[in-house]
Amino acid sequence: MSEELDLPATGPATAPGTAPWSVSQEASRSNSGRSRRGSARSMSRGRLGAGLVEVPRVPYRDPKTAVLENPEVPEAKRFCSKCGKKVGRRKDGKPGRVEGFCPQCGHAYSFTPKLEPGEVLHDQYEVLGCLAHGGLGWLYLALDHAVSDRWVVLKGLLDSGDADAMAAALAERRFLAEVEHPNIVKIHNFIRHADRKTGNLVDYIVMEYVGGESIKDMITRRRRDGRGDEALPLAQAIAYVLEILPAVGYLHGVGLLYCDFKPDNMIHTEEQLKLIDLGAVRRIDDHHSPIYGTIGYQAPEIGTIGPSVYSDIYTVGRALAVMSFPFDFRGRCKDRLPTADEEPLLGRFESFHRLLLRATNPNPELRFASAEDMADQLTGVLREVLAIEDGVQRPGPSRQFTPERRRFGVEGALDLAEVAGALPAPSVSTSDAAASWLATATTSDPAGLRKAPQLTVEVRLRIVRVLIESGDTEAALRELESLTTPSLFDESELDPEDWRPDWYRGLAALTDKRTQDAMGFFDAVCSAVPGEAAPKLALGVCAEATGDLKAAAGWYELVWRTDHAYVSAAFGLARVLLACGDRARAVDVLLSVPDTSSQHLAAQIAAVRAQLGHGDADDLVAAGERLHALDIDVHSHTQLSAELLEAAYDYVTRNQAAEGRVLDCALSEHELRLGLERRYRTLARFAATPEERIALVDRANAVRPRTLV
């Protein structure tokens, strides 16, 4: 990985660095004054890998081996802390000076360690040497003689003569005293120590030592050992971010912004991930302190409106991209992501691409509302990524949608109005005042719903859904418009960035057979909640209805591969494959419907029928064996048997007799005629009307083999 430069968005520059040492719980909540759907839900901590992917263990690093033999700041990272210009660089073949004055502004700089091995601070901490240099200071390994000689890390200022850097260090000290999280490095103490050269007092923070490897160093090692453009496996990168997002959310929950999220500041040690370097942390309501961050990660609005929860989300999205694939994130792509054409991984994993696009949207209001919201969708994306990579589904419940309300497309062609009423519905927010009333309400009449104790947003959205299902889409859209349009005196009842109005607009368009419009609405929902299956299932329906069978197959397969609970996706995929002539894959999809599903038998029957059309002898024999094993009523079995024997008879008459048997008949014209005659006469006994019975008897007589008397 290329070297990075930490620069403040406003105020003085700082020279950065990475540390070879030193979350995940609590609700993450936006304190920006807006109430966004899902932002106040709680999140519980899971083990590294989110319980879905195995993350390689990083061995604990012996502290003594982490000490630098020749501690110095690389010339490429030497910048004036006042004007941000390059200092201490090689000139005329001579090495750059580690101490001196900036040639641009005259400000003094020093990149030398302030502590030496053997030096004792506060009559307690014995320095062993330097570990690394950070954005605001050197990191030293020390022994805490007062507490069982435990290993600790001392962090001091890189440039103790800079007032802004000193202020930032004091700010870090204040914030760290309030932070208590299992996945954020622990702070033991705050001390002052006189500089051995100047006698000036320097502040030091005493932190725990956690041996491990930073994510940046991990990527650098992979590139050094490989072609030079490697990144982390996508599932591993997602797992790391999922583990660390609750720590970011915890900081937001206590009124703090992290501001400088990047791979350098995540340390993996053994089976744990730690968030380090809180030097850029600030309070959400702090509008005066210098803003520190890293070019290529910082949100574009930092220089104008300053940091926020949304800008932290932006840095997390950028860091996830940097961890997942190589790109010029500080140059050509400093303010954008690569396109799917520029980066194949984004084309292969579209949901991941959509998630990154939302997290790094140039408009802060269109990003995820909280770390929790992002983690919720990222978990769904991870399930998809793993399913695409190994074909193994790892389903999980959705917090945004109900399950499929009804199966659709099981009997054949799609009825779009039926689909609109069968697709999953957005979950009711538990914070809504009428949530408990809606959970027990049995009425499906709009007038009855309007009699709710409180006509809340959730009640009105239920009215919209009921109107759509009744076919009154005009009334539904009027109701939705009144919810989303502010009046002269009141704000709209729904947040402008809430994706649910687009979902209901899509359902209304689907009911009205305006499939292109519906596709646009569902696509917007898919971009807003990229980890959800429901909008992808809806997009599959729209693509199938418009004749784009390739796109329909892609959406249906993605949903079905990820979660077998969406059985309608299996039937949709099978339909599309049959329409494309891929009968073998269609049969395989139908046979993959698990026996625990209520539609297992329907899928088995559909698989039998799928093998009848223009199949060969082996397909017909296999279909007969499958039909023989089905536990269905006599009438249905006889009907399906007749269809199978008709297909076999058609095959034999078009070709010739073949080896094998279909049900109880050999693949010969004579045997198949006898078998069909028996089935028609059996069906005649089940006929509902005399006319139907006569027709079946006539068919039996017509197919009966001719005999000589």
N, C-alpha and C positions, 0 to 999 in steps of 0.2 A: 504494500500500500504506500502511496506517495506520502511525503511529509505533510503535516497539517499546520495551519497557522491559526492561532486563537487571536481574534481581534474584537474589541468592543464595538458594538453598533454605534454607540455614542460615547464620547469620553476617551480615555487613554487606551493604548494598545497594551497587550500583555503577551509575553512569550510563553508558548504552551509546552506541554510535555505529556508523557504517559507514565503511569505508575505500574510496576509489575506486581502489585499487591492489592491489598485491600481492595423488592425487596419482595415478601409479596403478600400483602393483606390489606385490609381497610378499604372503605369505599372511596372511589375517586369522584370528585364532584366539582363541577364548574362553579367558580365564584365570580363569574363575569356579570352577574345580574340577570342572566337569561335562564329560563327554565326549559331545558331541552329534553325530549322524551328519552327515558332510560338513564338519565344522568345521575339519578339518586339511588340507584339500586346497589345493593351490597355485593361484594365479591369475596369469596373465600379463597385462601391460598391453596394452590396445588403444587405438587412436586415438580422439579425441573423437568421440562418436556411435556407438561400439561397432561401427563398420564397417557399421552398418545404416541410419543416418539422417544426412542432411547437416545440420550445425549451422551457422547463420549465423556468419560470421567477425566478430569484434569488433576494429576497428582499434586498433593500439597508440596509447596516449594520450601526447602530448608532456608530459613532466613539468611544464614551465613553465605549461601551461594548467590543470594540476590544482591549483595553489596557490590557496588561498582568499583573496579580497580582504579580507574582513572575518571573520576566524575567531572564532566564538563558539558556545557550546553552546546550542541552541534551548531556550527556557524549558520546553517540554514534556518535555525530557529531563534537567532538573535535579532531582536527588534527593540527599538527605543520604546520604553514604557510610556513616554509622553506623546510623541508624534507618530509612532508606529513605523518609522522608517528603519531600513536595515542598518545594523551596527555590528561592529566586531567581525567584519568579513575580511577574507583574504584579499591582499592587495600587493601587486608587484611580486607575486610569488611568496610573500611572507604571510604566515598565519594571522588570522584576525585576533585582536586583543580582547581578552575576557573582561577587562575593566577599562573605562575611559569616559569620553564625552561624545554625545551624539553630534556628528558633523552638521546635521540639519538644524537642530534647535539648541544644542549646547547642553542638554540635560545629561547628568552623570548616569552611567550604567555600570552594573557589575553582575557578572554571571558566575562568580566563584561561590563555592559553599561557604557558609558562615560558621559551620561547626566542623571540628576535626575529630577523628577517632580517639577515644579515650577521654574526651571532654565530658564533664558531668554537669547536668543542668538540675537546678532546684534540689541539689543534694540527693537526687533520686534516679535520674535517667542518664545512663552511661551510653554515649554515642559510639556505635560500631562502624559507621560509614554511611555513604550516600546510597540511596536506592534508585532515585530518579529525580527528574525535575518536572514540576507541574506548572500549570498556568500561572499560579501566583507564588510559587516558592519551591524550594528544595525539599525533598523527602529524605529523612534519615532513619536508619534502623538503630534502635536503642534497647537497652535492658532496663527494666523497671525493678530496681533493687528493693523497693519498698513492698512489692507485691510478687513474691516468689520468683524474682528474676524473669518475669514474663517478657516476651518480645512485644515492643510497641513501635509505632512510627511517629516521628516528629515532623511536623510540617511548618516551615517558616517562610518568610518572604524572599522572593527571588531578588527583588530590588527594594531594600528597606528604606531607600531614600525617597521613594515615590509616595506622595500623600494619598493618591487615589488607591494605590495598591494596598497601603496600610488600612485605608477605610474599608476596602473590600475584605481584607483579612479579619478586621473587627466585626464586620457584618456576618462573615462566615461563622465566627466564634459565637455570635448571638443566636443565629439560627440553629447551629448544631446543638446548642444547649437544649433546644426544644424538640429535637428529632429523636424519636425512639421507635425503631423499626428493625425487624430481624434481618432484612436484606439491605440495610444501609449501614455502612461501616460505623462501628461504635466509637464514640468519643469518650476518652477517660479523664482528660484534664486539660487545663489551659494554663500556660506558664509564661514567664518573661525571663529573658536571659541577656546579659550584656554582651554585645559584639566584641570579640577579642581584639579587633583592630581599632574600632572607633569608640567603643565604650557605650554606644547607643543601645537602649533596651529594644529587644526584638521579641515579638510575640510568637509563640509556638503552640500548636495544637497537638495534643497527645492522643493518638488513635490506636485502635487495635491493629495488629499485623495479621493479614490473611494471605497466606501464600497461594499463588495461583498464576493465571495468565489472563491478560486483558484480551477482549475480543479483537481489538486492533492487532495485537501481537500474534494472535492466533491466525488471522488472515494473512499477515505479513509472512509468517512461517510457511503457510500453505503456498504462497506465491514464490517464496524463495526455493522451496523444494519442488515446485511444479513448473508450469509454463510461464508464470509471471502474471497471469490474469485470473487466477482462481478466486473464488469467494467461498463462503460457507455453504454447505448443502441447505437448500431452501427450508426444509422442515426444521433443521437445527437453528437457523437464524430466527425463524418464527417462534420456536420454543424459547429462545433466549429473551426475545422481546415480550412474550407472554409472561415470562417469569418476572420481568423487571417493571412492567407497566403498573402493577399494583403499588409498587414503591413510589412511582411518579404520582399515582393517584393519591397515595397517602400524603405526600407533600402538599398537593393541591387541597386536600381535606383539612390541613392545619394552616392553610392560608399562605403557602409558599410556592414559588415557581422555581423549577430547576434551572432552566435557561440554557444549559450547555450539554444536552444529551448527545452522546456519540459513542462509538465502539470503544474508544480509549477509556471511558469511564465505567465500563462494565467488566468486572473481574470474575472469571469462573475458577473456582477452587473446589476440587473434589466433586461433590454433587450439589454445590450451592453457587448462586450468583449474587454478587454484591454490587451495589451502586456506590461509587466513590466520588471524591472531589466535589464538594459542595461550595466551591469558591465563588461560583456565579449565582448561587441561590439568593433570592430576594423575596420580599413580601409582595403579595398580589397588589396591594394598594400603595406600593412604593413607586413614586413617579419621579424621583430625584436622583437616586444613586446611579453611578455609572453602570452601563449594561455590558456584560461580558458574554461572549459566545464564540462560535467557530464558523468561519466562512464556509459555505457549502451545506451547512446544517441549519443556520439561522433563518427564521421566517422573514419574508420580504417586508413585512410591515413593522419590523422592529425599530427601524430608524424614524418612523413617523408616529405610530400610536403606541409603541413600546411592547414589552412582553405581556403575555397572558396565558391562560390555560391552553388556548388555541395555538399559540406559538410553541408551547411545549409539545403539543401533539404533532406539530409540523416537524420538530427536530426528531421525534421518535420515528416518524414516517421516513424521513431522509436517512436516518441511521439504519433502519431496516433495509432500505434499498441498497445502501453501501455494503451492508453485510451479505446481501443476497446475490449481487452480480457486480462486475466491474464497470464503472462508467466515470466520465470526467465530471465528478460532482462539484468541483470548485471552479470549473472553467466553462466549457460549452453547455453543460447541464447544471449550472449553478442555481438557476431559478426554475428548473423544470425537470421532469423525469424523461428518460429515453422513451421513445415510442416502441410499440410492439415490433415494428420492423427493425428498429435499431437494436433491440435486445430480445432475442428469441425466447428467453425465459418468461418474459411478460406476455408473449403471444401464446405460450403453452399454458400458462396459469392465469387466465383472464380475471378470475375473481381476486387474485393477489394484486394484479395490476390495478383493478378498480379500487381496492382498499388503499393502495399507495396514493392513487390520484385523489381520493377523498382526504386522506390524512395530510397531504401536502397541497391542498387546493389554495390558489393565490388569495381567495376570499376567506378570511378566518371564520366567518359565520357558516361556511359550508363544510368545515372540517368536523371531525368527531367532537361531540360536546364534552367528552371526558375520557380519561384513560380507561375507565371501565367500559364505556361504549366501544372504544377501539378494540379492547381485549375481547369483548364479546364477539365481535365480527371476525377478529383475527383467529379465534378458536375455530369458527366455522370454516374459514379459509384453510386452516391447517388440516382439518378433516378432509377437505376436497383434495388438497395437495397430496396427502398420503394415499388417498384412494386412487388418484391418477397414477401415482408412482408405482404402487404395488398391487392395486386391484382389491385391496382388503378394506372393507367399510368399517368405519369407526363412528357410528351414529351417536348423536347426542340431542337432547331436547332443545328446542328453540325458545328463546325468551321473548322473541318478537312476534311469532306467529303460533297459532294453534296447529295441531296436525291437520291432515286432509279431512275435511268435514264429510265428504262422501267420495267414493271412487267414481271416476268418469272414464268414458271410452272403453269400458270393459266389453260391451256387447258389439263394438264395431265403430262406426263413424262418430265424429264428434258432434255434439249439440252444444254450441257455444254458450247459450243461456244456462244449460245444465252445468257446464264447466264453471261459469261465474259463481254459481251457488255451491259448488263443490270444493273449490280451491280453499286452502287455509285462510283463516281470517286473522287480522292483526290482534294480538293479545290485548286485553283490557288492562290499562295501567292500574296497579293496585293502589296508587296514591289518589286516584279519582274518588270523589266523595260518593259516587253512586256505584262503585265497583262491586260491593257486596250485594246491592240490589240487583244488578245485572246478572250476577252469578246465579241467582235464584229465579229470575224473571222467566216466565213461560210464554208470555205473549209475543207474537210475531206481527202484531198490528201496530203501525206507526202511531195511531191515536192512543193506543194503550201505553206505548212507550213514553209518550208525552206526558202521561200521568205519573211519571216517576217522581219520587220525593224531591229530587233536584234535577233540573234539565242540564246536566253537565256535558262536557265535550264527549265523553265516552257514550253517554246516552244518545246524543245526537248522531254520533258516528254509527251506532247500532241502528238508528232510524234510517240512515243512508243505506246501510247494508240491506235492511229489510225492503226498502223501496226498490233497490236494484233487483233483488231476488223475486219481487212481485212483477217485475217488468216495467215499472214506472220510473224509467231512468231520468226523465226530465225533472220530476219532482226530487229525485235523489241528487241530481246535480245542482238544483236550486238550493237545497238544504246545505250541500257542501260549500256552495259559494257564500252563503251567509256565515258559515263557520270560518272561512278563510279570508274574507274581505273586511277590513276595518271600516267602521262607520266614522262619521264626523266627530263623534264624541267618545267612542270606545275603540280599543285595539281589537284586532281579530282574536277569536278564542283559541285558535291554533297557531303554534309557532310557524313562521314562514318556511323554516327548514324541515318541518315535520313531513316525513315521506308518506304518511297514510292517505292524505288527500289524493296523491297520484295513484295509489293502489286502488282506491275506490273509483277514480276516474277511469282507470284501466278496466275494472270490472264492468262499469257502465258501457264503455265502448265495446267490450267483448259481447255483452248482451245485445247491443244494437248491431252486431256484426261489422263494426268499424275496426277491423283487426289491425290495420296499420296504425291508427291512433292508439289502440290498446297497447301495441308493441312499444310505442314511444313512452307511454306512462310506466309500463312495467320495467322498461330499460332504466328509467330514472330511479325507480325503487331499487333495482339491482345494484346500481352504483351507490345508493345511499346505504344499503345494508348488504354488502357483497358476500357476507358469510352465510346468507339465508338461502334455503332451497326453494321457497315458495315463489319468488319472482322468476327464478330460472324455469320452474315448471310452467308458469304462465307464459313466459317467452317461448317455450317449446310449443305450447298450444297455438300461439299467434303465428309462429313460423310455419307450423303444419297447415294452419288454415289459409295462409297466403301462398302455399305451394312451395315454400323454401324447405324442401325435405332435408337437405344437408344440415342447415342450421337447426331444424327441429330435432334431428337425430343427435346433434351435439349437445343441445340443452337437456333433452330427455336422458341421454346416457350419463351426463355429468350428475344429474340428480339421482338417478338409479344406482350408479356406481358408488355414490357417497352414502346413501341411506335407503335401504330396502323398505323403509316404512312408507315411502311414496310409491305405492303400487301403480297408481295411474301413470307414472313415468315409464314403468315397464311396459304397460299396454301401449302407451304412445310410441315408445321406441320400436316395439314389435310392429306396430302398424306402419310406421315410416319405413322400416327395413323391408317389409313385404312390398310396399309400394315401389321401393327401389330395386326389387328383385333379389334381395339378399335373404332368402327364405331360411337358410341354415342358421344365420345369426338371430333371426327373429324367433325361431324355435328355442334357441339357447337362452335368449332373454326371458321368454315365457317360462321356461323350465327353471329359471333361477329364482322365481317367486317362492319364498320359503313356505314350508308346510305349516308354519305358525300363522301365516296370513289368512285372513278371511276370504281372500280371493285366490287362494292356492288352487282350488278345484277349477275355478273359472279359467285360470291361467293354463292348467293342464288341458282343459277342453280346447282352449284357443290354440295351444301347441299342436294338438291333434289336427285341428282344422287347417293350421298353417302348413302342415305337411301334405295336404291333399292336392294343392294346386300345382300342377305341372311337375310333380315329383317323380322320382324313379322308383323302381321296385323296392329298393332298400328302405326308402322313406315310407312307403306304404306299409311294409311289414312292421317297421318301427312304430308307426302310428297305430297299427292294430294291437301291438303288444301294450302300448301305453293306454289305449282305450280299454283293453281287457282288464287292466289293473285299476281302473277308476271305479270308485264306489259312488255310483249315481243311480237314480231311479230307473226303472225298466223303460219307461217311455223315452227319457232323454238318451239312455244308452242305445236303444233301438234306432232312434232318429240319427244319432251320430254314426252308428254302424252303417246305416243306409247311405249316408253321405260318403263314408269311407269306401264302401263297396262300389258306389257309383264312380268314384275317382279311380279305383282299381280297374273297373270294367272299361272305363275310358282309356286308361293306359294300355290295357291288353289289346283293345281293338285298334289302337293307333300303332302299336308295336307288335308284340307277339307274346305268347305265354312265357312266363319267367319262373325261376325257382323261388320257393318260399310260399308262405301262407299268410293271408290277411284274415284275421279272426279265424273262423272255421273253414275258410275257403282257400283252395289252391289258386294260384294266379293263372287261371285258365278261363276262357269265356263260359264254358259250361258250368263250372263250379260257381263262378261269380253270379251267373243268372239265377242259379238255385238259391244262393244266399240272399240276393236282392228280393226274390219272390217272397221268401220267408219274412224278411224285414217289413216289406210293404203290407203283408197280410197282418202282421202283428200291429203295425201302426194303424191299420184300419179298425182294429178293435178299440183303439184309444180315440178314434175320431170324435169330434165334438158335434158334427152335423152329419145327416145322411149323405149330403152332397160330397163332403170330404171323404167319407167312408167309401162311397162308390168310386170316386176318383182313385183312391189308393188300391182298391181291388182291381180296377182296370189297369193300373200300372203293373200290378203283380201278374196279371194275365199276359200283359204285353211282353214282359221280360222273361217269362217262364220259357225254358228251353223247349223246342219243338220235339215231339215224340211220335213214334209210329205205333199205332194201335193194331 
